[in-house]
Amino acid sequence: MSDWFPPEQAETDEYCYLMPRSVRAAQVIVFGFAGVGIVCTASSGWLLGTHAALMTAVPFVPGLLLGLVGLIFNSEGQAVRISAILVAALNMLWTVPSISDGRPPGPLGIIASLAVIMLLFRRDARDWFEPSW
């Protein structure tokens, strides 16, 4: 059985589909990671000052960009899916030095990026961003 739900009848007699579970899960992970970045940066700035906040924010830059890409997951086109995959790969590479330095996000950046990449490579995610009708 597919992850697609049956179409709901809209007022304009157009078919509207709900977002597949894999795309929704990727969107939740993206928003969660961006939220963690904002909370870590804000708490570091509040507790330790501006310089510490800037040093904490640098490893989260691709995660915040990924959060911005996650805002347009409802739009159509493979460019959205591919850009999310590329920014997730950049995030994965960008956060590797934070593991050895013992700073946030640590391994969370790699785990979140791998999860997003795997979820967006599923067939239902490809069908969501580029429907066949």
Secondary structure, 3 states (H helix, E strand, C coil): CCCCCCCEECCCCCEECCCCHHHHHHHHHHHHHHHHHHHHHHHHHHHHCHHHHHHHHHHHHHHHHHHHHHCCCCCCCHHHHHHHHHHHHHHHHHCHHHHHHCCCCCHHHHHHHHHHHHHHCCHHHHHHHCCCC
